[in-house]
Amino acid sequence: MGLSVHLLGPPRIERGGTELEAPRGNKAWGLLAYLVRARVAPSRERLAVLLFPEAEDPLGTLRWTLSTLRRRLGDAGHRIAQDFTADVMCRKYLVLYAAAVAARRGRVEAPDR
């Protein structure tokens, strides 16, 4: 059964037409969108700095968020394959999310494409 990640409108995840329990928080969705869109697996350090710079333990926060996503996605959480039909939707979301993160930090930084 295929996994669908919908990022336009209210974000949701479906497997075989059944909606799965949604991850909590914008950063979990941002991480999922980043991983779906990434052509090359990003390092954990890069993800931690990009998404959790304010955390006391950015890598620990990333590990917790990844484990939450894995539990919700099941088998698909261990290997998220890019769905090229969702490419444009993911790109728009990531550009907006990266711009918001960069604005909060006072610098411009876009995710790897």
C-alpha positions as CSV (number, residue, x, y, z in Angstrom):
1,M,0.0,0.0,0.0
2,G,1.3,3.4,-1.0
3,L,2.1,6.2,1.3
4,S,0.9,9.7,0.4
5,V,2.1,12.9,2.1
6,H,-0.1,15.9,1.5
7,L,1.5,19.2,2.2
8,L,-0.9,21.7,0.5
9,G,-3.9,22.6,2.5
10,P,-4.1,20.9,5.9
11,P,-1.1,18.5,6.0
12,R,-2.0,14.9,6.2
13,I,-0.5,11.4,5.7
14,E,-2.4,8.5,4.1
15,R,-1.6,4.9,3.6
16,G,-3.9,3.0,1.2
17,G,-6.5,5.8,1.4
18,T,-6.6,5.7,5.2
19,E,-5.5,8.8,7.0
20,L,-2.7,8.1,9.6
21,E,-2.2,9.9,12.9
22,A,-0.6,13.2,12.0
23,P,2.8,14.3,13.5
24,R,2.5,17.0,16.1
25,G,4.1,20.4,15.4
26,N,5.3,22.3,12.4
27,K,8.9,21.1,12.8
28,A,7.9,17.5,12.5
29,W,6.1,18.4,9.3
30,G,9.1,20.4,8.1
31,L,11.4,17.5,8.8
32,L,9.1,15.1,6.9
33,A,8.8,17.5,3.9
34,Y,12.6,18.0,3.9
35,L,13.3,14.3,3.9
36,V,10.7,13.6,1.2
37,R,12.2,16.3,-1.0
38,A,15.9,15.6,-0.4
39,R,17.7,14.1,-3.4
40,V,20.6,13.1,-1.1
41,A,20.2,12.1,2.5
42,P,21.1,15.1,4.6
43,S,23.4,14.6,7.6
44,R,21.7,14.6,11.1
45,E,23.9,17.5,12.0
46,R,22.6,19.6,9.1
47,L,19.0,18.7,10.0
48,A,19.5,19.5,13.7
49,V,21.0,22.9,12.9
50,L,18.4,23.8,10.4
51,L,15.3,22.7,12.4
52,F,16.3,22.8,16.0
53,P,18.9,25.5,16.6
54,E,17.2,26.8,19.8
55,A,17.1,23.3,21.5
56,E,19.4,22.6,24.3
57,D,20.3,19.3,22.6
58,P,19.5,19.7,18.8
59,L,20.6,16.2,17.9
60,G,18.5,14.7,20.7
61,T,15.5,16.7,19.6
62,L,16.1,15.5,16.0
63,R,16.3,11.9,17.2
64,W,13.1,12.2,19.1
65,T,11.3,13.8,16.2
66,L,12.6,11.1,13.8
67,S,11.4,8.3,16.1
68,T,8.0,9.9,16.3
69,L,7.8,10.1,12.5
70,R,8.9,6.4,12.2
71,R,6.2,5.3,14.6
72,R,3.5,7.1,12.6
73,L,4.8,6.0,9.2
74,G,5.5,2.4,10.1
75,D,7.8,0.6,7.5
76,A,7.8,3.7,5.3
77,G,9.4,5.7,8.1
78,H,12.7,3.8,7.7
79,R,13.0,4.7,4.0
80,I,11.2,7.7,2.7
81,A,11.2,7.6,-1.1
82,Q,10.7,10.7,-3.2
83,D,7.4,10.9,-5.0
84,F,8.1,13.0,-8.1
85,T,4.4,13.8,-8.6
86,A,4.6,15.7,-5.3
87,D,7.9,17.5,-6.2
88,V,6.4,20.9,-6.9
89,M,4.2,20.9,-3.8
90,C,7.1,19.9,-1.6
91,R,9.4,22.5,-3.1
92,K,6.9,25.3,-2.4
93,Y,6.5,24.2,1.2
94,L,10.2,23.9,1.8
95,V,11.0,27.3,0.3
96,L,8.4,28.9,2.6
97,Y,9.5,26.9,5.6
98,A,13.2,27.6,5.0
99,A,12.5,31.3,4.5
100,A,10.6,31.4,7.9
101,V,13.5,29.6,9.6
102,A,16.0,32.0,8.0
103,A,14.0,35.0,8.9
104,R,13.9,34.0,12.6
105,R,17.7,33.5,12.6
106,G,18.3,36.8,10.7
107,R,19.9,35.2,7.7
108,V,19.0,33.6,4.5
109,E,19.6,29.9,4.1
110,A,17.7,27.6,1.7
111,P,17.6,23.8,2.0
112,D,19.7,21.7,-0.4
113,R,17.9,21.0,-3.6
